[in-house]
């Protein structure tokens, strides 16, 4: 039951983002705004989720996991309900920011609870299991969003999200126990929290995994924010077809995540699995750039969808392994470390989101450029800061000594 609850909490971001994606073109028309401004509603939610984690993570190290989580979920319900009534794009952007700030509690505390309960290889396996559970959300969310739009407008999407928030809060209240014992909590205030985060950032390897994971997430979010316009406006697909393609891509991510957790973890080093995943993301992004820029002529939707499928699937290696490798180094401050991991990912993703629409709605080239730049930056940080070959050499020496 705890596994299911944590999976539900990690599903908050894809639910908040992906259920709303098929409605983005309609929001643009309904609120008489531009595509770039409509994408700011995604950026606002993502920014809120980034900044909220910096607050909630240290709070959970001080007060335990349950109290900050339940407060965050209640505020999430309120903000989402107000989004459903928003008459202007400015108000929608503002309350999407609050929705993200509150929704951050579920993300950061779910990761911290995993760190409370598991370590090493078991933690990496559990993150892959979470990806299976929470991965259902990106599949179901746009499908639900597309179906909701058949019967109502974009306001109805937020009504459904409000109902999901209420149900999740009830389940957390009944089923999620406190996992951080009182003797392991930090007694200090803001100053100590900042000092803890400073010491975590001073760890070059932790910071390397954090930034590499952030750039990989930005490549993913460039796809999330651009794909409604690319698939529906440029390639002429319906909201239902877009939802179906989005679901297929999410299935690819889930399958690779399960291969990582069930087969690779324990047989292949996490660093090697991560390196392979990042390399595939680079290759997929490069192929998408060549296709969308017209190097191969007018390729149509199917090859572009295939490139996006490969890129999304490779995230099943990148995301759980960056989280596990970083958190292995921080057993003393799981909440703060989880906050830094989440904040870096969401902030870089929030920056990437408006860039994909910078050249207008008629070309997918900016999406592919952002994805390729982010993927290359992720590999550079992984190689330059984490230096995985040093881990391998150290492990070999230790084995020889024994």
C-alpha positions as CSV (number, residue, x, y, z in Angstrom):
1,X,0.0,0.0,0.0
2,X,2.9,2.4,0.8
3,X,4.3,1.7,-2.7
4,X,0.9,2.6,-4.3
5,X,0.6,5.7,-2.2
6,X,4.2,6.9,-3.2
7,X,3.4,6.1,-6.8
8,X,0.3,8.2,-6.6
9,X,2.3,11.1,-5.1
10,X,4.9,10.9,-7.8
11,X,2.0,11.0,-10.3
12,X,1.0,14.5,-9.2
13,X,3.3,16.3,-11.8
14,X,2.4,14.2,-14.8
15,X,-1.3,14.5,-13.9
16,X,-1.1,18.2,-13.4
17,X,0.8,18.7,-16.7
18,X,-0.3,15.9,-19.1
19,X,-4.1,15.9,-18.5
20,X,-4.0,19.6,-19.5
21,X,-1.9,19.2,-22.6
22,X,-4.6,18.3,-25.1
23,X,-6.4,21.5,-24.0
24,X,-3.5,23.9,-24.7
25,X,-4.6,24.9,-28.2
26,X,-8.1,25.4,-26.9
27,X,-6.8,27.6,-24.0
28,X,-5.0,29.7,-26.5
29,X,-8.2,30.3,-28.4
30,X,-10.5,30.6,-25.4
31,X,-8.5,33.2,-23.5
32,X,-7.4,35.0,-26.7
33,X,-3.7,34.6,-26.1
34,X,-0.6,33.3,-28.0
35,X,0.9,29.8,-27.9
36,X,3.9,31.1,-26.0
37,X,1.7,32.7,-23.3
38,X,-0.4,29.5,-23.0
39,X,2.8,27.6,-22.5
40,X,3.5,29.9,-19.6
41,X,0.7,28.1,-17.7
42,X,2.9,25.0,-17.9
43,X,6.0,27.0,-17.0
44,X,4.3,28.5,-13.9
45,X,3.2,25.1,-12.6
46,X,6.7,23.7,-13.2
47,X,8.4,26.7,-11.5
48,X,6.1,26.3,-8.5
49,X,6.9,22.6,-8.2
50,X,10.6,23.5,-8.4
51,X,10.5,26.3,-5.7
52,X,8.1,24.4,-3.5
53,X,10.5,21.5,-3.1
54,X,13.1,23.8,-1.6
55,X,10.7,24.7,1.2
56,X,9.0,21.3,1.7
57,X,12.2,19.2,1.6
58,X,13.9,20.8,4.7
59,X,10.5,21.0,6.4
60,X,10.1,17.2,6.1
61,X,13.6,16.7,7.6
62,X,12.5,18.8,10.6
63,X,8.9,17.9,11.2
64,X,8.6,14.4,9.6
65,X,7.0,13.5,6.3
66,X,3.2,13.3,7.0
67,X,2.4,16.9,8.2
68,X,4.0,18.9,5.3
69,X,2.6,16.4,2.8
70,X,-1.0,16.7,4.0
71,X,-0.8,20.6,4.1
72,X,0.6,20.6,0.6
73,X,-2.2,18.4,-0.8
74,X,-4.9,20.5,0.8
75,X,-3.5,23.7,-0.8
76,X,-3.2,21.8,-4.1
77,X,-6.9,21.0,-4.1
78,X,-7.8,24.7,-3.4
79,X,-5.5,26.1,-6.2
80,X,-6.7,23.5,-8.7
81,X,-10.3,24.3,-8.0
82,X,-9.6,28.0,-8.6
83,X,-7.8,27.2,-11.9
84,X,-11.1,25.7,-13.1
85,X,-12.8,29.1,-12.7
86,X,-10.0,31.3,-14.1
87,X,-11.5,33.9,-16.5
88,X,-8.1,35.2,-17.8
89,X,-4.8,33.8,-18.7
90,X,-3.1,35.9,-16.1
91,X,-5.2,34.4,-13.3
92,X,-4.7,31.0,-14.7
93,X,-0.9,31.4,-14.7
94,X,-1.0,32.7,-11.1
95,X,-2.9,29.8,-9.7
96,X,-1.0,27.3,-11.8
97,X,2.0,28.6,-9.9
98,X,0.3,28.0,-6.6
99,X,-0.8,24.6,-7.7
100,X,2.8,23.7,-8.5
101,X,4.1,25.1,-5.2
102,X,1.6,22.9,-3.3
103,X,2.0,19.9,-5.5
104,X,5.8,19.9,-4.8
105,X,5.1,18.3,-1.4
106,X,4.1,15.0,-3.0
107,X,7.2,14.8,-5.3
108,X,9.8,15.7,-2.7
109,X,8.4,13.7,0.2
110,X,7.8,10.6,-1.9
111,X,11.6,10.5,-2.8
112,X,12.5,11.2,0.8
113,X,10.3,8.3,2.0
114,X,12.1,6.0,-0.4
115,X,15.4,7.1,1.0
116,X,14.1,6.5,4.6
117,X,13.1,2.9,3.7
118,X,15.8,1.7,1.2
119,X,19.5,2.0,0.3
120,X,21.8,1.1,-2.6
121,X,20.6,-1.4,-5.2
122,X,17.2,-1.8,-3.4
123,X,16.6,1.9,-3.7
124,X,17.4,1.9,-7.4
125,X,14.9,-1.0,-7.8
126,X,12.3,0.8,-5.9
127,X,12.6,3.9,-8.0
128,X,12.1,1.8,-11.1
129,X,9.0,0.3,-9.4
130,X,7.7,3.8,-8.7
131,X,8.2,4.6,-12.4
132,X,5.9,1.7,-13.3
133,X,3.2,3.0,-11.0
134,X,3.6,6.7,-11.6
135,X,4.2,6.0,-15.3
136,X,0.6,5.0,-15.7
137,X,-0.3,8.7,-15.1
138,X,1.3,10.1,-18.3
139,X,-0.5,7.4,-20.3
140,X,-3.9,7.9,-18.7
141,X,-3.7,11.7,-18.1
142,X,-3.8,12.9,-21.7
143,X,-6.3,10.2,-22.6
144,X,-8.6,11.5,-19.8
145,X,-7.9,15.1,-20.9
146,X,-8.8,14.2,-24.5
147,X,-12.0,12.5,-23.4
148,X,-13.0,15.3,-21.1
149,X,-12.7,17.8,-24.0
150,X,-15.2,15.7,-25.9
151,X,-17.9,16.6,-23.3
152,X,-16.7,20.0,-21.9
153,X,-14.0,22.6,-22.3
154,X,-10.6,23.0,-20.6
155,X,-12.2,24.1,-17.3
156,X,-13.5,20.6,-16.9
157,X,-9.9,19.2,-16.9
158,X,-9.2,21.1,-13.7
159,X,-12.4,19.9,-12.1
160,X,-11.2,16.3,-12.7
161,X,-7.8,17.2,-11.2
162,X,-9.5,18.6,-8.1
163,X,-11.3,15.3,-7.6
164,X,-8.1,13.4,-8.0
165,X,-6.4,15.6,-5.4
166,X,-9.2,15.0,-2.9
167,X,-9.0,11.2,-3.4
168,X,-5.2,11.2,-3.0
169,X,-5.4,13.2,0.2
170,X,-7.8,10.8,1.7
171,X,-5.6,7.8,0.8
172,X,-2.5,9.5,2.2
173,X,-4.3,10.3,5.5
174,X,-5.4,6.7,6.0
175,X,-2.5,4.7,4.5
176,X,0.9,6.5,4.7
177,X,2.7,6.1,8.0
178,X,5.4,8.4,9.3
179,X,8.8,7.1,8.0
180,X,11.2,9.5,9.7
181,X,11.8,8.7,13.3
182,X,11.9,11.7,15.7
183,X,15.5,11.0,16.7
184,X,16.5,11.4,13.0
185,X,14.9,14.7,12.5
186,X,16.8,18.0,12.2
187,X,16.1,20.4,15.0
188,X,17.5,23.5,13.3
189,X,15.6,26.2,11.4
190,X,16.2,27.9,8.0
191,X,19.9,28.6,8.7
192,X,20.7,24.9,9.3
193,X,18.6,23.9,6.2
194,X,20.6,26.3,4.0
195,X,23.8,25.0,5.6
196,X,22.8,21.4,4.8
197,X,22.0,22.3,1.2
198,X,25.3,24.1,0.8
199,X,27.2,21.0,2.0
200,X,25.2,18.8,-0.4
201,X,26.1,21.2,-3.3
202,X,29.7,21.1,-2.3
203,X,29.8,17.4,-3.1
204,X,30.9,17.5,-6.7
205,X,29.6,14.0,-7.6
206,X,26.1,14.6,-6.0
207,X,25.9,18.0,-7.9
208,X,26.9,16.3,-11.1
209,X,24.2,13.7,-10.9
210,X,21.7,16.5,-9.9
211,X,22.5,18.7,-12.9
212,X,22.7,15.8,-15.3
213,X,19.3,14.6,-14.2
214,X,18.0,18.2,-14.5
215,X,19.1,18.5,-18.1
216,X,17.7,15.1,-19.0
217,X,14.4,16.2,-17.5
218,X,14.5,19.4,-19.5
219,X,14.8,17.4,-22.7
220,X,11.7,15.5,-21.6
221,X,9.8,18.7,-20.7
222,X,10.7,20.2,-24.0
223,X,8.7,17.3,-25.5
224,X,5.9,17.7,-23.0
225,X,5.4,21.4,-23.7
226,X,5.9,21.4,-27.5
227,X,4.2,18.1,-28.5
228,X,0.6,19.4,-28.3
229,X,1.4,22.0,-30.9
230,X,3.8,19.9,-32.9
231,X,1.5,16.9,-33.2
232,X,-1.9,18.7,-33.4
233,X,-1.1,22.0,-35.2
234,X,1.9,21.1,-37.4
235,X,1.0,17.5,-38.3
236,X,-2.8,17.9,-38.0
237,X,-3.6,15.1,-35.5
238,X,-6.7,15.2,-33.3
239,X,-6.5,15.7,-29.5
240,X,-7.4,12.0,-29.2
241,X,-4.6,10.9,-31.6
242,X,-2.2,13.1,-29.7
243,X,-3.3,11.5,-26.4
244,X,-2.8,8.0,-27.9
245,X,0.8,8.8,-29.1
246,X,1.6,10.4,-25.8
247,X,0.4,7.2,-24.0
248,X,2.5,5.0,-26.3
249,X,5.6,7.0,-25.5
250,X,4.9,6.7,-21.8
251,X,4.6,2.9,-22.2
252,X,8.1,2.9,-23.7
253,X,9.4,4.8,-20.7
254,X,7.7,2.4,-18.3
255,X,9.0,-0.7,-20.1
256,X,12.6,0.6,-20.1
257,X,12.3,1.6,-16.5
258,X,11.2,-1.9,-15.6
259,X,14.1,-3.4,-17.6
260,X,16.4,-1.2,-15.6
261,X,14.9,-2.2,-12.3
262,X,14.3,-5.9,-12.8
263,X,17.2,-6.9,-15.1
264,X,20.0,-4.3,-15.2
265,X,20.2,-3.2,-11.5
266,X,22.5,-5.6,-9.8
267,X,24.0,-6.9,-13.0
268,X,25.2,-3.6,-14.7
269,X,26.5,-0.6,-12.8
270,X,24.1,2.2,-12.4
271,X,26.6,4.6,-14.0
272,X,26.8,2.4,-17.1
273,X,23.0,2.2,-17.4
274,X,22.8,6.0,-17.0
275,X,25.5,6.6,-19.6
276,X,23.7,4.4,-22.1
277,X,20.4,6.1,-21.5
278,X,21.9,9.6,-22.0
279,X,23.7,8.5,-25.2
280,X,20.4,7.2,-26.6
281,X,18.7,10.5,-25.7
282,X,21.4,12.4,-27.6
283,X,21.0,10.2,-30.7
284,X,17.2,10.5,-30.7
285,X,17.3,14.3,-30.3
286,X,19.9,14.6,-33.1
287,X,17.6,12.5,-35.4
288,X,14.6,14.6,-34.5
289,X,16.6,17.8,-35.4
290,X,17.5,16.4,-38.8
291,X,13.9,15.3,-39.5
292,X,12.2,18.5,-38.4
293,X,14.7,20.8,-40.1
294,X,13.9,19.1,-43.5
295,X,17.2,17.4,-44.1
296,X,15.3,14.2,-45.2
297,X,12.5,16.2,-46.8
298,X,8.9,16.2,-45.5
299,X,9.0,13.1,-43.3
300,X,5.5,13.2,-41.9
301,X,4.2,12.3,-38.4
302,X,5.3,8.7,-38.1
303,X,9.1,9.1,-38.2
304,X,8.9,12.1,-35.8
305,X,6.7,10.1,-33.5
306,X,9.2,7.2,-33.6
307,X,12.0,9.6,-32.7
308,X,10.0,10.9,-29.8
309,X,9.2,7.4,-28.6
310,X,13.0,6.5,-28.5
311,X,13.8,9.7,-26.6
312,X,11.0,9.1,-24.1
313,X,11.9,5.4,-23.6
314,X,15.5,6.3,-22.8
315,X,14.3,8.4,-19.9
316,X,13.5,5.1,-18.2
317,X,17.3,4.7,-17.7
318,X,18.2,8.3,-17.1
319,X,15.7,9.4,-14.4
320,X,15.7,6.5,-11.8
321,X,19.4,6.1,-12.0
322,X,20.3,9.8,-11.5
323,X,18.0,9.9,-8.5
324,X,19.4,6.7,-6.9
325,X,23.0,7.6,-7.5
326,X,22.6,11.0,-6.0
327,X,20.6,9.9,-3.0
328,X,23.0,7.1,-2.2
329,X,25.4,9.9,-1.1
330,X,23.0,11.6,1.2
331,X,21.5,9.3,3.9
332,X,21.8,12.1,6.5
333,X,19.6,14.6,4.7
334,X,17.2,12.8,2.3
335,X,14.5,15.6,2.4
336,X,17.0,18.4,1.5
337,X,18.7,16.2,-1.1
338,X,15.4,15.3,-2.7
339,X,14.4,19.0,-2.8
340,X,17.6,19.9,-4.6
341,X,17.2,17.1,-7.1
342,X,13.6,18.1,-7.8
343,X,14.2,21.8,-7.9
344,X,17.1,21.6,-10.3
345,X,15.0,19.4,-12.7
346,X,11.9,21.5,-12.6
347,X,13.8,24.9,-12.9
348,X,15.7,23.8,-16.0
349,X,12.5,22.3,-17.4
350,X,10.7,25.6,-16.7
351,X,13.4,27.5,-18.7
352,X,13.2,25.0,-21.6
353,X,9.4,25.2,-21.9
354,X,9.0,28.6,-23.4
355,X,12.1,28.2,-25.7
356,X,10.3,25.4,-27.7
357,X,7.7,27.9,-28.9
358,X,10.1,30.8,-29.5
359,X,9.9,30.5,-33.3
360,X,6.1,30.2,-33.4
361,X,3.8,27.3,-33.9
362,X,4.7,26.4,-37.5
363,X,8.0,24.5,-36.8
364,X,9.2,21.8,-34.5
365,X,12.9,22.7,-34.9
366,X,13.1,24.7,-31.6
367,X,11.8,21.6,-29.7
368,X,14.5,19.4,-31.3
369,X,17.3,22.0,-30.7
370,X,16.4,22.4,-27.0
371,X,16.3,18.6,-26.6
372,X,19.7,18.1,-28.2
373,X,21.4,20.9,-26.3
374,X,20.0,19.6,-23.0
375,X,21.0,16.0,-23.7
376,X,24.5,17.1,-24.6
377,X,24.7,19.2,-21.4
378,X,23.6,16.2,-19.3
379,X,26.3,14.0,-20.7
380,X,28.9,16.8,-20.2
381,X,27.9,17.1,-16.5
382,X,27.9,13.4,-16.0
383,X,31.3,12.8,-17.5
384,X,32.9,16.0,-16.2
385,X,31.6,16.1,-12.6
386,X,30.6,12.5,-11.7
387,X,33.6,10.9,-13.4
388,X,32.1,7.4,-13.2
389,X,35.4,5.8,-14.3
390,X,36.9,6.8,-11.0
391,X,34.1,4.9,-9.1
392,X,34.9,1.8,-11.2
393,X,38.6,2.1,-10.5
394,X,38.0,2.6,-6.7
395,X,35.7,-0.4,-6.6
396,X,38.3,-2.5,-8.4
397,X,41.0,-1.5,-6.0
398,X,38.8,-2.3,-3.0
399,X,38.0,-5.7,-4.4
400,X,41.7,-6.5,-5.0
401,X,42.5,-5.4,-1.4
402,X,39.8,-7.7,0.0
